[in-house]
Amino acid sequence: MSTTTRAPQPPAAASQHSLPDPGEQVPTLSWPIVGIGTSALALFGLSTWAALTDTLPAIATIAASSAAIFVLFTVLHDASHYSISSHRWVNVAFGRVAMFFVSPLISFRSFAFIHIEHHRNTNDGKSDPDHFVSASPWWQLPIRFPAMDLPYISFLVRNLRRRPRAEILETASLMTLSVTVIASAAFTGHLWTLALIYLIPERVAMFVLAWWFDWLPHHDLEDTQRENRYRATRNRVGSEWILTPLLLSQNYHLVHHLHPSVPFYRYVAAWQRNEAAYLERDSAISTVFGQQLDATQYQEWKRLNGTLAALLPVRMPPASAARHASTHPIPVTSVEPLTPDSVKVTFDVPDHLSDQFHFQAGQHLTVRHRIGGQQVRRNYSICTSATSGELSIGVRHIPGGKFSSFAVDTLRAGDVLELMTPTGSFGAPLDPLARHHYVAVAAGSGITPILSILRTTMEIETESRFTLFYGNRTAESTMFAAELDELESRYADRLRILHIRSAQAHHPAPLRGRIDLAMVHRLLAIDLTSIDRWYLCGPSELATTIRDDLATEKVPTERIHLELFRGTNRPTQVDDFPASEVTITLSGANHTVQLAPGETVLESALKNNIDAPYACLGGACGTCRARVTTGAVSMEQNFALQTAETEAGFILTCQSHPTTPTVAVDYDS
């Protein structure tokens, strides 16, 4: 097809709904959690000893044990949001220990699921498991507060089909154990001792938790999390010298709902960092005594009580400084197993090359390495966020694949690979002030560029929503499963991940089978044309079929972004294309070569020892992208460039045949 050059259009004006960067990261290990968790366990052990030996009055041991359980809930709470540690297993370990004390009737994973549903559906009737307390009539509160965990069990029962079998078995085992212990204590005459040590303190702690962590932040607020996240819960200001340590910072509960992954002890700092921005959005605020404050009233309150913090901007990832793809030796930092047949490879980019290896979400790296005496070149998508400063790829073993076999079986930290600077245009520009709904469909290793796009979008477009349909055979074959769980927990109100399994008998029936547009439409339950952007990545047949079906459903083609790891077979009949004189601009130098009939622009460049960038040779990766400055070409196939790029004159040189006697292409554009 012929291409034309057009000037880029100015960006559209943005809306005014950006959520500022909280400036807080998940720590390697939250030492405040370690401290309060250890202290709470020690206090519970001490009060248990005092109760068994009659060292202290019953009221004192009950109060001490209740306080310990109350504190352990914050450990459980931060664990459910994976904010205790950047290592997933640490959060799960802390969460399981704390859950056993807070309420041994359900498992930690069940609690985490239920709590995330609260974040996703805050104040939304039966969809919010905490609505049992926050919407209760005042006269029922003394009954509902200590029974807070009972609607959790009811909520879990209603959603059994959605939960993994192992999780349900763990919860059932804990319930059975709890009933057995109580029955045994009653049968042996030790029920009062058990009640003194645990049953009464646990209900007292539940009463206070429901009151302070649920009713105080949410009662009398009508907006749901989806309608207005700034007024679905509130901050409670005043007497903070006592209120903040007493409530373990939950007087800043609004900050927690806006930024669920921020550790509890950083809520106040996160609020102070961007206080002006939150006030601009009419955030719900009340005093310690319940008086509601609008922004003006709060400003006056602050004038008497403190100073206003400065507003800091959202971070935007820079693009690569490389004019075109160039190759550099880069050491490997780590090789982490993801599944039995896949790994995550992370690179240590030297400081002097860091600007060359900046990337946009959805881009990929071309990897070169000599294996068994043969030079191997493969293309792999970047899987990390464009704002993270980390460069990683995901590699799945392909039977007979030289590099994938090497990566999974042999590659180790300290090895050096040749990497091309990032290329590709699968992703789309992000706007911190946008409010969009994105849908991605991925299968197998197709998750790698989607994961980068998902992470970056959630971080930059803080008012946008994302739905991911991810197809695999089984849970064990699912790449990045732990990271996806962590992301869904962190962005509970904006991110929905649906795991589709084709070979897992006990997976929920609505999510079992192979992904097609009918399944996507049924589970989305909204008009497909209302989605602002679609991302499709996986096997060619899956991705191209869904693309074609979306077009049939009148989804505009410019909203559909397709990424293939390899192109389809090229046609063998190419003799209709004429010979041509081609001028190639690369690294500031011009090269003029004669192109034989049927050759592509890339073939003529390589034949003349011009080190033009390329990878897949199938029109799928975009590494060989260049701009036509003179003449015209016809592309056999294009799975990498968006419509706006082709309209601006960009081509894939591996697919392009000149249709005019002279052609000039510029790789540096």
Summary of the structure (lengths in Angstrom):
residues: 669
radius of gyration: 28.7
end to end distance: 20.0
largest distance: 100.4
contacts: 2204
relative contact order: 0.09
helix: 42%
strand: 19%
